[in-house]
Amino acid sequence: MAQWGYSGLIQFYIMAELCGMIALSILEMFYYRLQVTVLHQKLPVYIKLSKFRVWLFRFSLVLIPVIATITFSPAIISQEEAAMDTWKKNPEFPPEITCYSVIIAATASNIFWLILFLYFFEIIIAVSGAVGPLIYIVRFMSKNFRLSKETKKLQRVLLMSLFIQGSIHGIFIFIPVFFQFYALFFQLTSNDFAFVMLLSFAYHGFLSTCAMIIFTKPLRIRMFFCSRWTSKTEQQTQLPSLTKAITNI
């Protein structure tokens, strides 16, 4: 995007919004599992609170881009001033630090702290919205004696699959985001490390899907059946061709 003329601040906003959308999908998964688990129960305050968290996160995904767009011009100026000031105070830094595609912590700007506060607010909502329902579901299943053993077993399998998916999403997104914020305030010069973080962010969805297939028995059986059916179809297709070739000989 830098080659197309987009500044580092725009790239940062876009990546942050994409991370937020992924976090919203995780919140939706946990909230949906919470609803299904307590389907025949009265909705307690906690479930309403979980729904409120999801809607609050949705609102933040709309609010932050609006604020970022309104404050973009002064934010760019603050970035340029902070980059130039940092380079002058640290002559050993490469001159690329003043490039338009580089972002640093403009600590003198109120806009920077406002956006940073909103991002940390999103992170708190995402963590509490994923961990909270997980704990609530586990406690609900352990105390609810009216559920049959098979129902509890199925719920545990689905919950384990959801937990693993959420963990993969959280780890492979949280680590790059953490080092992104670290790089804003401190020096991080390793391009190889940045490339690994980019791969981690890019392939977390693929790994999460693989985990969902592996740890969810119905999906695993279905995928195994489809692979066997595909193999048999290929063999049946190749057999007439082989017979025809032998006949021609």
N, C-alpha and C positions, 0 to 999 in steps of 0.2 A: 504493500500500500504506500510505502514511502516513495517508491519509484513513480507512483501515480500522482505524487504531490500532496498526499495526506500527511498531516502533522502527527507527531507522536501522541499528542493529547487526544486527537480523534481516534487513533488506533486503541489507545487505552480505554476510552469510553466504550468503544464497540466491543472490545474483549470483555470488559466488565459487564456489559449488558448481556452478552452471550452466557457468561458464567451465571448471571442472575436467572436467566431463563432455564438453564440446566438445574439450578438449585430449586426453582419453582416446580419443575417436573418431579424432583425428589420429594418435595413437600406434598405434592398432589398424590404421589404413590403412598406415602405413609398415612395421609389423611383418608384416602380411599380404603386402605387396609383397616384403619380404625373404624370407619363406618361399617364395613362388612362384618367385622368381628362382633360389634355390639349392635347388630341389625335389629334384634328383637328386644332391645333394652330401651328404657327411657333415656333421652339425651341429657346427660349430666352437663354441668357447667364446663367441665374440661373439654368435652367434644365441641361445644360452642366456641370455646377459646381457641381450639385448634383451627376451626373454620375461620375465625377472625384473623388468626395469624396468616393463613393462606391468602385471604383477601388483602391484608395489610402488605404482604410481600408483593402481590400483584400491583397494588397502588404505588409502591416504591419503585417498581420497574418502569412505571409510567412517569412518576414524578422526577426521578433523577435525570433522565434524558432531557426533560423540559428545562430543568434548572441548568444543566450543562450547556444546553443550546443558548439560553438567555445570557449566561455568564461567559460564553466562549471567548469573546473578544478580549475582555480584561484578563481572563485566565491565560490566554496565549501571551499577552504582554508580560504578565507575571512570570511565566515560564522562561521567556527570553531573557528577562532581567536577572532571574535567579541563575540561569545557565551561565550567562556572561560573568556574573559576580563570583560564581563558584570557580570558574576557570581562572579568573584573575587572582583569586586567593590561593589557588592550587595550581601553580604553573606546571607541575609534573603530570597533570591530567592531559590526555590527548585533546586536540582542538575539536574533535568530533563531538565533544560534549555540548558544544553550542549549536549543533545541527538541529534543524526543525523536527527531525524524527525522533529526537531524544527527549524524554521527560524526566524531571527531577522534582524533589519536594520543594515547592515554592512556599516555604514556611512563613514568609512575610505576607502572604495573601490570605485574606479571610475566605475567599472562594475555595481555595484548596482545602482548608480545614472543614468547611461545610460539606463539600463532596466526600471527603474522607470520613466524616462522621456518618453520613448517610450510608456509605458502603459498609462500615462496621455495624451499623444498625441492621442492615440486611443480613450480615453474617450471623448476628445474634439471633435474629428471627429464624434463619435457616437451621442453625444448630438446635435451637430449642424446639422448633417445629418437627424435627426428625427424631431427636432423642426422646422427647417427651411422649409422643404416641407409642414409641417402641416400649418404653417402660410401662405405660398404662396398659397396653395389650397383654404384656407378659403377666402383670399382676391380675388382670381381669381373667385370664385363662386359668391361672393357678387357684383363684378363689371361686370360680364358677363351677359348681359341682353338677349343674344340670346339663352341661355339654357332654356328649358321648366321647368315648376314647378315640374313635375314628375321627370325629370332628376336631378334637384337640390335636390329634396327630397331623391332620391336614393343615390346620391353622399354624402349627409349629413349622411345618415344611415351608409353607408360603411365607411365614414371617422370617425364617432363616434366609430364604432366597432374597427377600426384600432387604434384610439387614446387610447381606453380602453386596447386593447391588448398590445400596446407599453408601456402604463403606468404600467401595471402589470409586464411586463418584466423588465422595468426600476427599479421599486421599489423593487421587490423581488430579483433582481440581484445587484442593486447598493448598497443597505443597507449591505448585506454580504461582498461585495467588500470593502466598506468603512471601516467596522470594521476589515477586513483582513489587510488593510494598517495601520489602527490604532494600531493593535496588533504588527505590525512590529516595531513601534517606541515607543509604550507605553505598560504598563502591562495590560493584559486582561486574568484573571484567571478563569472565570466562564465557566465550561464545559456545563452546561445547556443552557447558552446563545449561546455558539458555536453550540450546537445541534439544537437549534431553527433556527439559521442562515443557517445551513446545510439543514434543511427541507425547508426553504424558497427558497433556491437555487434549490433544487431538484424538488419541485412541482410547480414552476412558470409556466412551460409549460402546465401542466394540468389545472391550473387556467385560463391561457390565452385561452386555447381551449374552456373551459366552457363559458368564456366571449364572445368569438366569436360566439358560438352557441346561447347564450341568446340574444345578441344585434344585431344579423343579422337575420332579419325576414325570408328570404327564408330557411336558415339553420334550424331555429327554427321550422318552419312548417314541413320541411322534417323529422327532428328528431321525431316530434310528430306523423307524419304519420307512420314512421317506427316502433315506439313503439306500436301504435295501431294495425298495421299489425301483429307484433310479438305476441301481446296478442290474437288476433283473431285466429292466427294459432295454438297457444297452446290450446285454447278452442276447436277448431275443432279436434285437435289431441286427446284431453282427452274425447270428447263426444263418439266416437265409443267404447273406452275402458270401459266407464261407462255403455253403453248399453249392451255390451257383459257380463259384470259382473252381471247386473240385470237379463239377460236371463239365465245365469247359475244358479242363485239362484232359 
